[in-house]
Amino acid sequence: MKPVVSEIAVEFRDVFVVAKLDVNYNPIKTAEYQIRGTPTYKLFYEGNVVSTILGAMPKEKLVERILVSLLTVIEPPLTDEQTDSE
């Protein structure tokens, strides 16, 4: 999954930050984030874990799961209809 995650990091660099944690050298953080297996993806928003994605999967599916998770924490911009009615 490393090459896939690297591709996602480059493609979405203006949308979100990708960081990697080596679980073998960071047992305290591994325990703190309750990482039981790899790959485990923790999605953060404003410093809080908002979603966890477990397991290997095709790039397209991983991107889809990331974007769906992002939609749960960001507010979409108002449409013209919403701004006109106020």
N, C-alpha and C positions, 0 to 999 in steps of 0.2 A: 504494500500500500504506500510505501514511501514515495515512489515516483508519482503516484496519483495525487497524494497530498501536496507534493511540491508543485504539480501543475495547477491544482486548485488555488494554492497560495499565490501564484503568479497571475492567474486569470482573474482572481477576485481581489487583488491587492488594494483596490480603491473602495472595496465594500467592507471587508473585514480582515483581521490579522490572524495568521496561522502561526501557532507556536507549538513546538514539540517538547515533550517531557520524556527523558530516558528513564523508564521505570527502574532499570537496574542500578542506576546511580542516584536516584532520588526517592528512597523508600518512605521518607516522611510525607512528601507531597503525594506519592502514590497511595499511601494509607489515607491521607486527608481527603483525597478526592474519590476514595473507595474504588480504585481501579483494580479489578480482579483478573482481567485478561486483556490481551491486546489483539487487535487494535481497539482502543476505546477513545471516542471523541467527546470532549466536553465543550459545550458551547456556552460562552459567557456573554453577558450583557451587563454593562455597568458594574463589573466585578462579581456578579453572581452567576452561578451555573443555571442556565435556563433549559438545557436539554443535554441528554447523553445519548450517543449513538454507539452501538456495540457491533463489532464484527466487521470482517472484510466484505466488500461489495463493489460492484462496478462504479466507476467514476460518476456516471450519470445519476445513479441512485443516491450516492453520497451527496452530490451537489443538491439534488432535489430535497433530501432530508435536511440539509443545512438551511436552504432557503425557506422551507416550510417553518423551521424553528425560528428563523429571523422574523418571519411574518407574525409570530405570536408575541413579539416584544416591541416591534416598531409600529407606530401609528401611520397609516397611509396618509398621503397629503389629501387635503380637502378637494372635492371636485367643484367645478363651477356651480353646479346645482346647489351644493351645500353652502357655498359662500354667498350666493344670491339670495337665499332664503333667510339669512340672518340680518 
